[in-house]
Amino acid sequence: MSQAFVKESEGEWLHDITPTLPALINYLTRENNGVRVYEQKMITDKSGREVHVMSNGLSYAKDKEGKWEIVW
């Protein structure tokens, strides 16, 4: 396959992203083909963890190691 068809962020995973909200937004926007993803609201779960509800329909929080994960 030509390199022209390989995504720029190939090999970059959610848990590799810097644990900041701007970094998460930039990553999700890239993964969404450049369509801006934004935070709709932030809630605190029962354990006190901040959960960010995003415009792509998913919620994200940092795990115990400070890495981003999808919250189901």
N, C-alpha and C positions, 0 to 999 in steps of 0.2 A: 504494500500500500504506500502511496506517495505520502511524504511528510506533510503535504498541503492539507491532507484530510485528517491529520491527528490533532485532537483538541489541545489547546495550549496548556490546559490544566490537567492533562493526562497524568495519572499517577498521584494527583493531589486528592487527599481524602478529608472528610469532615474533621476527623480527630487530629489532623495535621495543622489545622488553621489556628492562628494565634487566638488565644481565649479573650478576645474583645468583641464587642457588638459590631463596630465598623468592619472588622475583618470578616465576621460571619456574614454581614450584609453583602460585602464585596464578593465573597465566595459563592453565596447563593445566587447573586445576580449573574455571575459568570456561568454557573451551572444552569441558569434559566435562560440561556441564549441571549444574555444582555438585557433582558426585561427586568427592570428594577424590582427587587424584593425589599420589603420594608417591615419594620416591627409594627404590629397592630396593637399589641398590649404586652405588658409584663405582669406576670402573676407570681406569687410565692407558693410553692407546694407545701405539703404537710411537714416535710423535713426541713423547710426553711430555704430551699434552693430556688433561685430565680429562674423562672421558665419564660422564655421569649416566644410569644405566639407571632408567627410571621405570615406575611401575605401569600406565601406559597402553599398555605394550608397545613403546615407542619409546625410543631413546637420544638424548641431547642433549649438545652440546659447544659451546664458543665458538670462532668462527672467528678468523682472524688479526687481524680488526678488533675482536674482543671482543664480537661479536654472536652470539646463540644460533642454532644450526642443528641440524637432525636429522642424526644419524650413521647411515649405512646400514651 
